[in-house]
């Protein structure tokens, strides 16, 4: 059971607050500490207007997009099928300039280095050059289309339909479950969207077990 389910009793909260007050009684911050606090607050915008959650009337730290607190906003998003905030493919630092110190650190790290230090056998995900090996001659357009049709044109990991895919990847990828390009048996092939197909490059053993169980249940 997670601890977040249980609330602290009122007596326990009162004792904690009393102990906290007793500890800080007749104690003051040093001049250096107070100066650090003032320096940390420099340049921060002081919020004059107070904002409250329109659902539970809770005081908000700042104005929210949905005009709701975090918990009410989650419920509202689930109820209305809306997703606000970070989304897949969202660039967090888009339009935010990097500081001079950060740029200097990046420059020092990249100085004298080329892309060769991450190429070939030096790359962390090196698989002995299997990406250069050719596919089996049976692995053609007709076979790929038959696998997509068998899977009802649905990604077998996230459940997205092929019609909903956008940009350049408008067709589902056909993935080799055991990562053997020469094994084009239909039981070794499965339909995945590009995003899910990219995820299978890591933890290959776990993905093999996952998709093999999925295919067995699918074909039974």
C-alpha positions as a printed NumPy array, in Angstrom:
array([[  0.   ,   0.   ,   0.   ],
       [  1.319,   3.462,  -0.847],
       [  1.714,   5.985,   1.966],
       [ -0.197,   8.657,   0.069],
       [ -3.514,   6.881,   0.717],
       [ -3.418,   7.505,   4.498],
       [ -3.761,  10.979,   6.026],
       [ -1.941,  12.008,   9.212],
       [ -4.252,  12.397,  12.231],
       [ -4.918,  15.925,  13.507],
       [ -3.083,  15.324,  16.816],
       [  0.046,  14.224,  14.935],
       [ -0.097,  17.342,  12.729],
       [ -0.535,  19.553,  15.812],
       [  2.476,  17.957,  17.567],
       [  4.658,  18.415,  14.483],
       [  3.702,  22.101,  14.222],
       [  4.354,  22.626,  17.972],
       [  7.776,  20.957,  17.766],
       [  8.613,  23.034,  14.691],
       [  7.613,  26.274,  16.477],
       [  9.559,  25.252,  19.621],
       [ 12.692,  24.565,  17.536],
       [ 12.636,  27.97 ,  15.821],
       [ 11.799,  29.893,  19.006],
       [ 14.385,  32.657,  19.715],
       [ 16.301,  31.651,  16.573],
       [ 17.082,  33.944,  13.661],
       [ 18.663,  33.539,  10.263],
       [ 22.198,  34.854,   9.899],
       [ 22.91 ,  37.934,   7.765],
       [ 24.519,  35.783,   5.09 ],
       [ 21.483,  33.495,   4.958],
       [ 19.084,  36.452,   4.741],
       [ 21.185,  37.938,   1.938],
       [ 21.026,  34.645,   0.05 ],
       [ 17.221,  34.615,   0.373],
       [ 16.948,  38.187,  -0.991],
       [ 19.343,  37.387,  -3.848],
       [ 17.335,  34.288,  -4.811],
       [ 14.134,  36.369,  -4.968],
       [ 15.612,  39.106,  -7.167],
       [ 13.983,  39.336, -10.586],
       [ 10.985,  37.224,  -9.583],
       [  7.594,  38.63 , -10.469],
       [  5.425,  39.197,  -7.421],
       [  1.91 ,  37.972,  -8.047],
       [ -0.454,  40.665,  -6.84 ],
       [ -3.7  ,  39.114,  -8.034],
       [ -4.81 ,  35.904,  -6.348],
       [ -6.238,  33.039,  -8.38 ],
       [ -8.534,  30.32 ,  -7.049],
       [ -9.568,  26.947,  -8.475],
       [-13.021,  27.244, -10.05 ],
       [-13.909,  23.723,  -8.83 ],
       [-12.685,  23.482,  -5.212],
       [-11.84 ,  27.17 ,  -4.559],
       [ -8.248,  26.278,  -3.606],
       [ -5.665,  29.113,  -3.763],
       [ -3.416,  28.644,  -6.817],
       [  0.301,  29.372,  -6.867],
       [ -0.103,  30.987, -10.293],
       [ -2.734,  31.382, -12.993],
       [ -3.382,  27.975, -14.581],
       [ -4.498,  27.317, -18.165],
       [ -7.608,  25.498, -17.016],
       [ -8.186,  27.817, -13.993],
       [ -8.126,  24.66 , -11.847],
       [ -5.73 ,  23.116,  -9.324],
       [ -3.637,  20.081, -10.331],
       [ -6.066,  17.431,  -9.042],
       [ -9.191,  19.127, -10.462],
       [ -7.391,  19.769, -13.767],
       [ -6.565,  16.045, -14.142],
       [-10.183,  15.05 , -13.514],
       [-11.412,  17.694, -15.963],
       [ -8.966,  16.573, -18.684],
       [ -9.98 ,  12.89 , -18.296],
       [-13.68 ,  13.767, -18.335],
       [-13.467,  15.95 , -21.464],
       [-10.73 ,  13.974, -23.253],
       [ -8.399,  16.998, -23.316],
       [ -4.613,  16.849, -22.888],
       [ -2.889,  20.017, -21.674],
       [  0.78 ,  20.462, -20.826],
       [  3.608,  18.199, -21.984],
       [  2.738,  16.055, -24.992],
       [  4.637,  13.558, -27.065],
       [  6.974,  15.343, -29.486],
       [  6.753,  18.596, -27.51 ],
       [ 10.011,  20.594, -27.379],
       [ 10.353,  21.822, -23.79 ],
       [ 13.142,  24.345, -24.473],
       [ 11.66 ,  25.692, -27.708],
       [ 12.128,  29.472, -27.756],
       [ 14.002,  29.533, -24.395],
       [ 17.562,  30.814, -24.922],
       [ 20.369,  28.986, -23.093],
       [ 22.462,  30.943, -20.609],
       [ 26.031,  31.988, -21.393],
       [ 27.442,  29.489, -18.852],
       [ 25.496,  26.616, -20.438],
       [ 26.687,  27.565, -23.929],
       [ 30.29 ,  27.772, -22.702],
       [ 30.04 ,  24.318, -21.08 ],
       [ 28.559,  22.862, -24.286],
       [ 31.351,  24.472, -26.319],
       [ 34.081,  23.043, -24.062],
       [ 32.572,  19.54 , -24.197],
       [ 32.254,  19.583, -28.011],
       [ 35.667,  21.158, -28.635],
       [ 37.975,  18.799, -30.513],
       [ 35.279,  16.152, -30.803],
       [ 33.558,  14.941, -33.934],
       [ 30.578,  12.695, -34.59 ],
       [ 32.983,   9.778, -34.946],
       [ 33.117,   9.297, -31.141],
       [ 29.493,   8.016, -31.313],
       [ 29.817,   6.029, -34.531],
       [ 30.029,   2.282, -35.127],
       [ 31.338,   0.115, -32.292],
       [ 31.788,   3.223, -30.09 ],
       [ 28.021,   3.74 , -29.909],
       [ 26.318,   2.477, -26.71 ],
       [ 23.687,   0.505, -28.701],
       [ 26.124,  -1.219, -31.097],
       [ 24.729,  -4.599, -32.31 ],
       [ 27.704,  -5.867, -34.37 ],
       [ 26.536,  -4.137, -37.551],
       [ 23.266,  -6.034, -38.032],
       [ 21.595,  -2.905, -39.466],
       [ 23.738,  -3.263, -42.611],
       [ 22.625,  -6.874, -43.206],
       [ 19.969,  -7.335, -45.939],
       [ 16.402,  -8.55 , -45.34 ],
       [ 15.147, -11.879, -46.634],
       [ 13.773, -11.72 , -50.226],
       [ 10.321, -12.818, -48.917],
       [ 10.091,  -9.629, -46.842],
       [  8.384,  -7.535, -49.552],
       [  5.461,  -5.089, -49.841],
       [  2.872,  -7.857, -50.216],
       [  3.998,  -9.623, -47.025],
       [  4.067,  -6.34 , -45.053],
       [  0.567,  -5.449, -46.209],
       [ -0.741,  -8.918, -45.274],
       [  0.695,  -8.52 , -41.739],
       [ -0.951,  -5.085, -41.386],
       [ -4.251,  -6.552, -42.587],
       [ -3.934,  -9.464, -40.135],
       [ -3.439,  -6.954, -37.285],
       [ -6.448,  -4.897, -38.495],
       [ -4.129,  -1.957, -39.297],
       [ -3.645,  -1.33 , -35.556],
       [ -0.34 ,  -0.896, -33.676],
       [ -0.081,  -3.925, -31.385],
       [  1.65 ,  -1.876, -28.645],
       [ -0.227,   1.439, -28.271],
       [ -3.413,   0.597, -30.236],
       [ -3.327,   3.522, -32.698],
       [ -5.005,   2.93 , -36.084],
       [ -3.058,   3.451, -39.305],
       [ -5.574,   6.086, -40.493],
       [ -4.651,   8.302, -37.528],
       [ -0.925,   8.36 , -38.349],
       [  0.38 ,  11.698, -39.632],
       [  3.382,  13.248, -41.404],
       [  5.778,  10.901, -43.217],
       [  4.919,   7.747, -41.251],
       [  1.411,   7.121, -42.591],
       [  1.876,   3.333, -42.639],
       [  2.552,   0.938, -39.773],
       [  6.018,  -0.598, -39.574],
       [  6.4  ,  -4.381, -39.64 ],
       [  8.71 ,  -5.477, -36.836],
       [ 10.78 ,  -8.701, -36.637],
       [ 10.084, -10.048, -33.144],
       [ 13.381, -11.958, -32.777],
       [ 15.348,  -9.177, -34.597],
       [ 16.462, -11.711, -37.212],
       [ 16.047, -10.134, -40.664],
       [ 16.199, -13.535, -42.363],
       [ 13.214, -14.887, -40.396],
       [ 10.189, -13.612, -42.343],
       [  7.723, -16.103, -40.908],
       [  4.356, -14.355, -40.248],
       [  4.504, -15.552, -36.605],
       [  7.737, -13.554, -36.262],
       [  6.223, -10.338, -37.667],
       [  4.025,  -7.773, -35.946],
       [  2.607,  -4.324, -36.828],
       [  3.896,  -1.315, -34.869],
       [  3.705,   2.449, -35.291],
       [  7.007,   4.269, -35.794],
       [  7.092,   5.552, -32.221],
       [  6.655,   2.075, -30.689],
       [  9.041,   0.561, -33.243],
       [ 11.786,   2.957, -32.09 ],
       [ 11.264,   1.898, -28.461],
       [ 12.074,  -1.728, -29.336],
       [ 15.732,  -0.825, -29.955],
       [ 16.333,  -0.964, -26.177],
       [ 15.859,  -3.941, -23.816],
       [ 15.55 ,  -6.365, -26.727],
       [ 15.163,  -9.525, -24.632],
       [ 12.146,  -8.138, -22.772],
       [ 10.535,  -7.013, -26.067],
       [ 11.076, -10.476, -27.595],
       [  9.268, -12.146, -24.66 ],
       [  6.507,  -9.523, -24.719],
       [  5.701,  -9.839, -28.451],
       [  6.062, -13.645, -28.535],
       [  3.406, -13.978, -25.795],
       [  1.227, -11.441, -27.635],
       [  1.464, -13.334, -30.942],
       [  0.69 , -16.695, -29.239],
       [ -2.48 , -15.264, -27.669],
       [ -3.4  , -13.584, -30.96 ],
       [ -3.052, -16.727, -33.078],
       [ -4.811, -19.089, -30.641]])
